[in-house]
Amino acid sequence: MSTPAQPDRFHFLHIDLNSFFASVEQQLHPEYRGRPLAVVPTMADTTCCIAASYEAKAFGIKTGTRVGDAKKLCPGIILIEGSHTEYSKYSHAVKEAVEQACHVTSIPSIDETVCELIGREQEPPNARKIALAIKQSIYKNVGEAIRCSIGMAPNRYLAKVASDMQKPDGLIGLLPSQLPRAIAHLPLRELPGVGARTEARLNKKGITTMEQLLALDRNGMHKLWDSVWGDRLYHWLRGIDVGDDGAPPASDVQKTLGHSHVLAPQFRTITGAWAVAHKLLHKAAMRLRMEKFHTTSLCFNIRFALTREQIAHAEKSRRHSSGIEHASWGMEARFEACNDTLTLLEALQGIWRQCPKSSEQQKPFFLAITLHNLIPDDELQQRLFPDPNNRASLSSTMDKLNLKYGHTKLHFAGMLPARESAPTRIAFTQIPTKYGVDYM
């Protein structure tokens, strides 16, 4: 079945900031430009690089490379602990710079921006001019070290594919008349949504190259994916607009809110972990109120590092991205809808008392706190009797002071040892919001 001919126009631009976190550090520190640099979540050899400059990538260092391995690959590499606040500021600055050249349609992540073209903007020469104007605006208004690759395509999915085809500082257009042959040389993993597991599943079904994938007709694609995703992908790869353009499904109501943290070495004790857990809850509770939600469920997860002897005798262990073999434990607490810190803290304390304390649970290194079943404040059923302890008022007063002076200015005593630990971390899938003087 042949697809109808599409006019040679670009409907979308996908702007992908190159090695964004590392580039921000090189913008802030001119002395680091042209030198191998990696951004890390914490200064520990067991953690992983979350960004690498192109100079570091030349040594084989990339996102996910263990810091210890990065030092071996490049003994002179510069390691910088990531600054969530600075990256958020620069992400907002990039959006404003892009807006000066073209209206921003959506922001899929902290280092990506999407623009939808209209009318004569879609004509290839005009689309190219807009893309170059975006590059110039970022260079002029954000910084000379902040570079981007831009993909131009007839649908959003292919625009993202094109943005990855030439880095750094690339500009690639995929016109309908060039498709699908223009992408036939790409590895399967270059397609958004095709990770290691999906690639392995495709390989088992006999699809090992892009050419083999593109040779399938629509029915073949549907059978391969066993879902409507196959039908959509068939059209996307041929430049056809099927409505959603590969955008993530919209959600009218946020489902969860929380924080996770890999503990710094000095906090990898039971006492230290509790202090950090307290800090994570403090931040989550404040965000819950700022975003005008209540919650009825708190989930807590903790991972414990295992020794070689423990690994040998453990019934089940897992490997963290940092390479640490670990055992994990988690528990959920349910309660009446609330958004005050004290009630949530009592729920966390109840979970903490249930946490196992065997010899295999003595070296915690990772914590996660997630609030589920979020209820918008305006949909909350009002209580017949008011809160007798004025917990909501207490939290509101704490928020006013923390918004003005910083989110750790006023807190419960349990988080005091970890007040400066577990800083707000980099968000890949969303741009953090600034509450008062802090980004969270």
Secondary structure, DSSP 4 states (H G I P E B T S, - for coil): -PPPP--S---EEEEEETTHHHHHHHHH-GGGTTS-EEEESSS-TTSB-SEE-HHHHTTT--TT-BHHHHHHH-TT-EEEE--HHHHHHHHHHHHHHHHTTS---EEEETTEEEEE--GGGGSHHHHHHHHHHHHHHHHHHT-TT--EEEEEESSHHHHHHHHTSSTTT-EEE--GGGTTGGGTTS-GGGSTT--HHHHHHHHHTT--SHHHHHTS-HHHHHHHHTSHHHHHHHHHTTT---SSTTPPPP-SS---EEEEEEPPGGG-SHHHHHHHHHHHHHHHHHHHHHTTEEEEEEEEEEEEE--HHHHHH-S--EE-TTS-EEEEEEEEEEEEEE--HHHHHHHHHHHHHHS--SGGGS-EEEEEEEEES-EEGGGPPPPSS--TT-HHHHHHHHHHHHHHH-TTSS--GGGGGGTTSSPPPP-SSSPPPEETTEE-
